[in-house]
Amino acid sequence: MKRRALNPSDVAGGVPLVGDRLLLELLNDLHTADDLVRASVREGFFARLLGQVTGHRRRRDLIVKGSLAGAQRDTLSWVSSLTGRLAVTDLAVAEVADEVGRVGGRTEELDARLKGTEKGVRELAFVVAELAEHAGNTFGQHDERLRKIESSLAIDNAVRRWRHPHPGSRLGWLCAAVLLAREVATGPAGELAVSKGGGHIERELVERMFQDPPTPWYQGVRSVVGMLAEATRELPSEDHRLMVAELLGEGLPDGTTCGRGPLTTALCGTALAAATPDADHTAVARTALGRAVGSGSSYVAGSLTAEELLRQIVREQFAEAATRRSRLQAAEGNS
């Protein structure tokens, strides 16, 4: 019997960082006309969800033929709506603003096929900059006291959503824990950690995650390969697995996934490989973990206690976010 395709909006309901990934998905469509043609056949989960949100999907033929104005207006309208809802984290906004600025600076050098997009790129740059301003995400804008308050509130809100997830958000305990730590690290708490040292913030988050978790933590030690396999096996569908992989950076430019830790990389690889019919979850988890630590520069123990696992999860998300912020600062210094 033919399996009914899931609606991307239903899969993504209540999942943290969806707004971030949709915003970052724009980076894949801001470079050349060839990118726009390839976008028409991309099968990634968030490419489809972005197309649904902005209306691109039903007008894709017109976009490819060069009628870009309507699509850009829809995209601008969607991005503008994020301003009032503060639906994305500071790091995603900063990365998109940086990339939009780069694209805007190169527009005059593009082939004649893209001359008509110059106005749209400039408008998008303006809207993204406004989003950053309204979200209070400009680096160095707030004094230390306000930044600490924002950090604490961001952790409170993220932990509360994690403890009481959306009814449609069936991600399982490991994926949910990784996304919680990722959300905190890419928000105000992660920014404060970079400027003031993040050890105490990481410890606070680990302690909060041990208190009243949505699912009780396991006792003793467990195999990492087994936990990765279980994490993807318990996701409801192949679309859910693809969504998790893309939330962890699959399909994004290298600059937005630089510094990703081995455990995060292994979970991403396992979810991606398991997003196929009849996948052997244990086999793909073992392969993904081997690739993640294969260079010898990264290490994940074969078995971990719940506390060791949580500390590694949190440490990796903060380290990756710090690397991405450092890249942005270097780009600003070279501009």
Steps between C-alpha positions, in 0.01 A plus 500: 500500500633841406603703802334843534753784497512699820440873506830673596308744721356210702844342542656828612226599745641609836860408416762751621733668249263453204496878445880504505531221244241657269685831517832330432339313210483837323879493473472216252296721264693827509799437273440426129222425254628144487430474875140597431468231235649240734264617775210385284611137536643503854334233710617620842235524770553869572523589133149359465378667819647836395332464163170436674539792742599755235286371215804418286396144431182571308669772289831323452474490120455878491798550730728286287391690187604827662181636657665554839318808628195326641707234675722765656196690631369183666840429653526856630153476648589177682834631630328822616248293696786350702575847638184523707522141622875497578492149355871456428824512697763770475759280332274399211404864442863612507609229256223579254563875529869439432430285195235735362751782531754297305251420227390861480860610457549258212173572319652748257749234386241232430396381159220690326262220599501629859489873435131502580559361848714790625206689647367187667837423660529853634145484640576165662817645654294785646235267645758265652682797653170622645431153640839502670431842648154413632620170643771685693771288342762754402827390667612732775170690508402424857677555827617202704205497739240496224689230315500280812126548539442415135721194534310376804161559337608321183610196700176506702285512187695231317498262798128559556421409137724194531322380815156562351538433127243573234264200461612450141870517581599134540876518482607262774721586794841514329401713201299731726796542737739585216259755351439658841875549555536628143220751547657636819851514350388695193302752706586768757652249742747383238592857413562579866707183534733616222561841655512400867605136499235235466597235754244604760224536239569152366498356853173679578334358191615146579368533855167634374470210257548253782215660693154372407577373147208414270633143491698352793872465431644152477706340775857373465677517164364451149658440161521816290432303181194347665369840609551649153319207341215523751473878453437469127295179521246663734441799272155461341598527132775540245406868476561541873847347459579728207375799699730416794798462266429839342449665839852378583641662185458252218475680164631837620817680385814386680535828688176442691604151611862569588607370838225240529589246768538125443188390687288760319656401168431133572134569585464709184655226288292227661175693450585573136597141417196367686264719296464219248265200497621191682813668638706299750515759778774328698720460193459860384558626857825304523615634162403860582679493835810348340511774239444771761802394706704350217742792466636440849449864600158431654408243760183344631516219755332177395271507804386793713302570814205736465701781663798444269271494199328825598829676567630396158179610328504842665875549456478424128213741435671790679832429329339492156304820563820672621680393182221636282501829689878524465463452125248784484726732699792418269283574198397834650864584565590429137214698355 
